[in-house]
Amino acid sequence: MTENSEQFESLKKKLQKLQALAERGYRGEAENARRAIERICEQYGVKLEDVLDIETKHRYTFEIGRSKDMMSLFVRCLSSICDISDMTYCKPSRSSIRVELTALQYADVLSLFNWHKANYERELTEFRRSFMGAYIGKHDLYTDRERKGGGDRELTQEDIERIRRVWKMQEAMSDNTYHKQLEASL
């Protein structure tokens, strides 16, 4: 049994119990059960009817963005949840994709893609920041203020890790050198 089917079964059982309580519970119990169902369905982006019907597939639209990187990331997330070898899709716009999935597959893909998209963007931002530092160091493009130093503050563990990352990037860069085109004549 796969992890996704175990998660689905767990979600399905939980929702079935809550649905029974919502239908037969007494006052506050029934109301709390209905609220819990709404919260769970919202969290997973699904409808109660869809989760309790495991076979029916619906067309779901995902906002991917226009980046080829995001499309690649989405396809990898999708393929980790379900078999995409014979899957059909359409692109209703340049930044979205529509695929046919069960409610659980949709919830899993949406959650996984949103997590990886946010994580990818954080990593890319940090990588660009580190790369810029490595490039500046490799080609000695410091400002006068930077050359004088930034004071006597003690480095944190995070600072040390960033310096190591930048140094490794700098070491991996090619040794291209700029040559002045014009020389000042005396």
Stockholm file with secondary structure:
# STOCKHOLM 1.0

chainA/1-186         MTENSEQFESLKKKLQKLQALAERGYRGEAENARRAIERICEQYGVKLEDVLDIETKHRYTFEIGRSKDMMSLFVRCLSSICDISDMTYCKPSRSSIRVELTALQYADVLSLFNWHKANYERELTEFRRSFMGAYIGKHDLYTDRERKGGGDRELTQEDIERIRRVWKMQEAMSDNTYHKQLEASL
#=GR chainA/1-186 SS CCHHHHHHHHHHHHHHHHHHHHHHSCTHHHHHHHHHHHHHHHHHTCCHHHHHCSSCCEEEEEECCSCHHHHHHHHHHHHHHSCCTTCCEEEEETTEEEEEECHHHHHHHHHHHHHHHHHHHHHHHHHHHHHHHHHHHHTTCCCHHHHHCCCSCCCCHHHHHHHHHHHHHHHHSCCCCCCCSCCCCC
#=GC SS_cons         CCHHHHHHHHHHHHHHHHHHHHHHSCTHHHHHHHHHHHHHHHHHTCCHHHHHCSSCCEEEEEECCSCHHHHHHHHHHHHHHSCCTTCCEEEEETTEEEEEECHHHHHHHHHHHHHHHHHHHHHHHHHHHHHHHHHHHHTTCCCHHHHHCCCSCCCCHHHHHHHHHHHHHHHHSCCCCCCCSCCCCC
//
